[in-house]
Amino acid sequence: MYQTRLEETLPRVRERVAEAAARVGRSPEGVRTVAVTKGHPMEAIRAALASGIRDLGENRLGELEEKRRALDGSGGSPPDLRWHMVGHLQRRKAPGVRDAAHLLHSLDSLRLARRLERTAPEGSRPLPVLLQVNTSGEASKYGFTPEGFTDGLGEILEMTSLEVRGLMTMAPLTDDRALIRATFRRLRQLQERARESHSGYGGEELSMGMSNDYELAVEEGSTLVRLGTVLFGERPE
Ligand SMILES: *Cc1c(COP(=O)(O)O)cnc(C)c1O
């Protein structure tokens, strides 16, 4: 079932990404699709891999670890597969993300960063992270405030166990396309300003765009779109 669905949805998504990129003079190769498989069974993951997807995202660490174990255990993990942790990480469980994920999209507070730094095993390779910024200003969303993020970035850049690759945001739940676009644009501007204000910062990645808004995100400079529903359908759970 998942295989058949992906054969329809993935080419369509790729085409839309390419069209959105073309509208602003970007190359579609600059946009990677992270297939968010949360709430879907292993069959979805196997179908994604068979379709050539090599970036898998989960929003709960426990589910990510479980699926990764299952896949590795069955010998079905391609060597170039990357796991993305895209959801809020509870500080208590945070250290486990180092072994589980290739990129943490949701480094959303200084306290979390400090905990990851403090608990890093000696000599471990730096964990690639994105700083989540709450560019929509919604109280319900995690992340650094646009104002607080530059200070946080300064401290995090000093941490030897973390490697900041860029920024992430979530658009507000709204039909107002202009507002969604503005939250994406804000993230790109913050990235540009951070490069100017922090010489040690060379972040390139902008993780933004989900099923409802990924074309806008690509137009605004997204390098990583996080897609669940548009690829796999509604989550069964
Ligand atoms: C679930 C989730 C997604 C994917 O959402 P869809 O709307 O199903 O594409 C992307 N990012 C995060 C952080 C998520 O939790």
PDBQT file of the ligand as one rigid body, heavy atoms in Angstrom, charges set to zero:
ROOT
HETATM    1  C1  LIG A 301       4.943  15.698  11.845  1.00  0.00    +0.000 C 
HETATM    2  C2  LIG A 301       6.001  16.669  11.553  1.00  0.00    +0.000 A 
HETATM    3  C3  LIG A 301       6.298  17.013  10.235  1.00  0.00    +0.000 A 
HETATM    4  C4  LIG A 301       5.538  16.481   9.029  1.00  0.00    +0.000 C 
HETATM    5  O1  LIG A 301       4.246  16.968   9.046  1.00  0.00    +0.000 OA
HETATM    6  P1  LIG A 301       3.238  16.780   7.809  1.00  0.00    +0.000 P 
HETATM    7  O2  LIG A 301       2.295  17.904   7.942  1.00  0.00    +0.000 OA
HETATM    8  O3  LIG A 301       2.595  15.451   7.993  1.00  0.00    +0.000 OA
HETATM    9  O4  LIG A 301       4.045  16.852   6.575  1.00  0.00    +0.000 OA
HETATM   10  C5  LIG A 301       7.326  17.935  10.026  1.00  0.00    +0.000 A 
HETATM   11  N1  LIG A 301       8.015  18.469  11.052  1.00  0.00    +0.000 NA
HETATM   12  C6  LIG A 301       7.767  18.140  12.326  1.00  0.00    +0.000 A 
HETATM   13  C7  LIG A 301       8.560  18.771  13.404  1.00  0.00    +0.000 C 
HETATM   14  C8  LIG A 301       6.747  17.239  12.622  1.00  0.00    +0.000 A 
HETATM   15  O5  LIG A 301       6.478  16.936  13.896  1.00  0.00    +0.000 OA
ENDROOT
TORSDOF 0
